[in-house]
Amino acid sequence: MLIRKIEVFLRRTNMPPTRFGRLATRDPRFVLDLRNGRTPRSDTEKRVEHFMNAYREETHAF
């Protein structure tokens, strides 16, 4: 489930959810909306996964 992956990412990087949303989807409410039951489209999921993978590679976060 995408929200679980995002929650782990946020904990490991100490990134605020609003910053994550802005960087990954240009939507600062993205994580809050997911927490409240929003279901992202498949292309949005792919974009978010790509963002997290690229961020890990760039920062060697984990």
C-alpha positions in Angstrom: 0.0 0.0 0.0 1.4 3.4 -1.0 0.6 5.2 2.2 2.7 2.7 4.2 5.7 3.2 1.9 5.3 7.0 2.2 5.1 6.8 6.0 8.3 4.8 6.2 10.0 7.3 3.8 8.8 10.2 5.9 10.1 8.7 9.1 13.5 7.7 7.6 14.1 11.1 6.0 12.4 13.3 8.6 10.6 15.0 5.8 7.3 16.8 6.7 4.3 15.4 4.9 3.5 18.7 3.3 7.0 19.1 1.8 6.8 15.5 0.5 3.4 16.3 -1.2 4.8 19.5 -2.8 7.9 17.8 -4.1 6.3 14.5 -5.2 2.9 15.6 -6.6 2.8 19.4 -6.3 0.0 18.9 -3.7 0.9 19.8 -0.1 -2.2 18.0 1.1 -1.4 14.7 -0.7 -0.3 12.7 2.3 -3.0 14.1 4.5 -5.6 13.1 1.9 -4.1 9.6 1.6 -4.3 9.2 5.4 -8.0 10.2 5.1 -8.7 7.5 2.5 -7.9 9.1 -0.8 -6.9 6.6 -3.5 -4.3 8.0 -6.0 -4.5 7.2 -9.7 -1.9 4.7 -11.0 0.2 7.4 -12.7 0.3 9.4 -9.5 1.5 6.2 -7.6 4.2 5.7 -10.2 5.3 9.3 -9.9 5.5 9.1 -6.1 7.4 5.8 -6.2 9.8 7.4 -8.7 10.3 10.4 -6.5 11.1 8.3 -3.4 13.6 6.2 -5.3 15.3 9.2 -6.9 15.5 10.9 -3.5 17.1 7.9 -1.9 19.6 7.7 -4.7 20.5 11.4 -4.5 20.8 11.6 -0.8 21.7 8.0 0.0 19.0 8.3 2.7 18.7 4.5 3.3 
